Amino acid sequence: MFAGKTTELLNRLNKTNQNYLLIKPKIDTRNINNSIETHDGVQKKAITVSKVSDVFSEIDNIQLIAIDEAQFFPASIIEDINYLVSKNIQIVVAGLDKDYLNQPFGYMQQIIGMAKSVTRLEAVCNKCSSPASYSHRITDNSSSQILVGASDQYEALCQKCFDSYSL
């Protein structure tokens, strides 16, 4: 978290001349006006869906589909991405590969395995300012893997600081 995944996704969309759809999962309720928003407040209109296939009726003349918060989509995301690729639609995915317990998150490992290229981004550790690739949940009110939130629920940590919480 806080590594700039959504910012990178929006930057890629801003640079393309392709017709695209930007989608986000319905479970992500942080922004209620059918858009995605970076931590810096940059917004872009998005289609909110329960599963990626919900946009299949809208893909005529679309060359690219950008998926934000992909870790929140159900298992059908794998089949849906394969279908879109078979239609020669480029896919750009942003999401967390690991959860707050450092376990694989959703179907991201499979998506990464399917990718032609992967860009890994790092945040800055909230404790020591080292490069951070771990999400630490700072609230203890849920043991669920999915708890949608931002800096009110999570902080970015480096491995050393993350390990100090895990002991």
Secondary structure in CASP SS format (residue, H / E / C, confidence):
PFRMAT SS
TARGET T0000
AUTHOR 0000-0000-0000
METHOD secondary structure of the structure
MODEL  1
M C 1.00
F C 1.00
A C 1.00
G C 1.00
K H 1.00
T H 1.00
T H 1.00
E H 1.00
L H 1.00
L H 1.00
N H 1.00
R H 1.00
L H 1.00
N H 1.00
K H 1.00
T C 1.00
N C 1.00
Q C 1.00
N C 1.00
Y E 1.00
L E 1.00
L E 1.00
I E 1.00
K E 1.00
P E 1.00
K C 1.00
I C 1.00
D C 1.00
T C 1.00
R C 1.00
N C 1.00
I C 1.00
N C 1.00
N C 1.00
S E 1.00
I E 1.00
E E 1.00
T C 1.00
H C 1.00
D C 1.00
G C 1.00
V C 1.00
Q E 1.00
K E 1.00
K E 1.00
A C 1.00
I E 1.00
T E 1.00
V E 1.00
S C 1.00
K C 1.00
V H 1.00
S H 1.00
D H 1.00
V H 1.00
F H 1.00
S H 1.00
E H 1.00
I C 1.00
D C 1.00
N C 1.00
I C 1.00
Q C 1.00
L E 1.00
I E 1.00
A E 1.00
I E 1.00
D C 1.00
E C 1.00
A H 1.00
Q H 1.00
F H 1.00
F C 1.00
P C 1.00
A C 1.00
S H 1.00
I H 1.00
I H 1.00
E H 1.00
D H 1.00
I H 1.00
N H 1.00
Y H 1.00
L H 1.00
V H 1.00
S H 1.00
K C 1.00
N C 1.00
I C 1.00
Q E 1.00
I E 1.00
V E 1.00
V E 1.00
A C 1.00
G C 1.00
L C 1.00
D C 1.00
K E 1.00
D C 1.00
Y C 1.00
L C 1.00
N C 1.00
Q C 1.00
P E 1.00
F C 1.00
G C 1.00
Y C 1.00
M H 1.00
Q H 1.00
Q H 1.00
I H 1.00
I H 1.00
G H 1.00
M H 1.00
A C 1.00
K C 1.00
S C 1.00
V C 1.00
T C 1.00
R C 1.00
L C 1.00
E C 1.00
A E 1.00
V E 1.00
C C 1.00
N C 1.00
K C 1.00
C C 1.00
S C 1.00
S C 1.00
P E 1.00
A E 1.00
S C 1.00
Y E 1.00
S E 1.00
H E 1.00
R E 1.00
I C 1.00
T C 1.00
D C 1.00
N C 1.00
S C 1.00
S C 1.00
S C 1.00
Q C 1.00
I C 1.00
L C 1.00
V C 1.00
G C 1.00
A C 1.00
S C 1.00
D C 1.00
Q C 1.00
Y E 1.00
E E 1.00
A E 1.00
L E 1.00
C C 1.00
Q H 1.00
K H 1.00
C H 1.00
F H 1.00
D H 1.00
S H 1.00
Y H 1.00
S H 1.00
L C 1.00
END
